[in-house]
């Protein structure tokens, strides 16, 4: 079963994807994580994308489609969770073509609906364990012990360079201009299932589970 988690920055895509990986053995394909890995590795591509990401703009379709293609053809599991991909109509068309080439299809597109006010709070309060990637929030999901990851015990907590109000404004604008048309695109294909992303994390999990069966 291959699914897309679609929603604006901070909607909770990564949080829900991690849960689906743990409970269903699915494979999370987050283009944001792939691009952050590339920038940390210091490759030419990484250097090129770093400034774009920090400003909150979208990286080119060519780069992200290439990253997804590579992972789709090499990884195997109980289906893929596309997290933060596709983000443009060209990416959506490319994903459809890639899946068809592999004899696969898309099961569902889960649209995570959250209002803009909530997104600012979520993004500015987010921090992540630099060792295992567990995602936290200063208010809604703090660690049990300050500075120590509940999941792996690591103490290397990180905040993203693009998690600030200025960058978020650009990310939101990019979302409304380039990504939100995908809501209509997948609705027309009959694949779209909305969930209330404003509910608490466990309730969102339950709504997604009800859709996926
Ligand atoms: P990416 O890494 O994909 O970032 P994003 O889409 O902006 O999404 P986020 O990771 O910020 O949010 P999320 O929805 O995963 O929320 P999370 O679960 O962490 O992309 C970063 C950049 O890379 C882009 O700006 C672009 O430059 C580039 N890029 C990536 N993909 C690209 C593509 N396909 N094409 C072109 N460029 C691309 O939750 C957020 C916070 O809220 C956390 O603190 C969490 O604990 C909390 N939270 C989550 N759910 C809830 C809840 N239900 N209630 C309360 N708090 C909650």
Boltz pocket constraint, residues with backbone or C-beta under 6 A from the ligand:
constraints:
  - pocket:
      binder: B
      contacts: [[A, 7], [A, 8], [A, 9], [A, 10], [A, 11], [A, 12], [A, 13], [A, 14], [A, 15], [A, 16], [A, 31], [A, 32], [A, 33], [A, 35], [A, 49], [A, 52], [A, 53], [A, 54], [A, 56], [A, 57], [A, 58], [A, 59], [A, 60], [A, 61], [A, 64], [A, 83], [A, 84], [A, 85], [A, 86], [A, 87], [A, 91], [A, 122], [A, 123], [A, 125], [A, 126], [A, 127], [A, 135], [A, 136], [A, 137], [A, 138], [A, 140], [A, 141], [A, 162], [A, 171], [A, 197], [A, 198], [A, 199], [A, 200], [A, 201], [A, 202], [A, 204]]
      max_distance: 6.0
